């Protein structure tokens, strides 16, 4: 996405320099690129928030449903399986 915006800006800069496009179009494109950046940051924040909620729920699940709670050690698990 960023590469596309950079290429578009470069093309418009060359066209403005040659005189094929008015300079106002370049200003409009720069504003549009800034709005796209704001949109990307907002969407990234929303995705991070949602993934944080999912991660927290899985962490709570592991703590509550964990097979090794009080007094259980890994050595006791090994003895139960016959590995000791």
N, C-alpha and C positions, 0 to 999 in steps of 0.2 A: 504494500500500500504506500509506504513511504517512498519507495523507488518511483512509483508512478507519479506521485506528487512532485518529486524533484525533477523528473524528466519533463513534466508539463511546465514547470516553472522555467526550466532551461529553454524550452521551445518558445515560450512566450517572451522571454528576455531577448532571444535572438530576433524574433519577429518584431519586437518593439524597436530594437536597435536598427534594424533594416528599414523600418518605417512602414511595415505592412500592417501593423496593428496599432491602435491608439494606446497611449500610456495608461488610460483608465482601466483597460482590460487587465493589465498587469496588477493594478491595485485590487481589482475585484478578485483575481485569482489568489492573491496573497491573503485576502480576507477569508476566502473559501478554505484555503489550506489551514488557516488558524482555527476556523470552526471545526474542521475535521479533526484537528489535534485535540480540541476540547472534547469532542464526541468520543474519541478514542480513550481519553483519560477517564471520562465518566463511565463508559462501558467496562473498562478495566477495573474500576473501583467496585462496580456492581458485581462483576464476576468474582472478585476477591472476597467480597462480603458473603456471597452465596457459598463459595467453596469453604470459607471459614466456618459457616454454620454447619455444613456437612461434616467437616473435619471434627468439629466440637461434638457433634452427635455421635460419631463413630468412637471418639475418645471416651465419651460417657458410657457407651455400650461396652467397650472393652473393660472399663473399670468395674462396671456393675456385674457383668456376666463372666468375668475372668475366672478360669478354673483354679488358679492358684491364689486363694485369698488368705485367710488367717492361718499362720503356722505351716503352710505348705511350702516346701523348698524344692529345688530342682533335684536334689539327691533323693528325696522321697519319691518323686516321680520316676526316677531311674530304677529304684528298687521295685516299684510296682510293675514295671515293664520287664524286669529280669535282666537289666543291663549292668547291675552293680557287681 
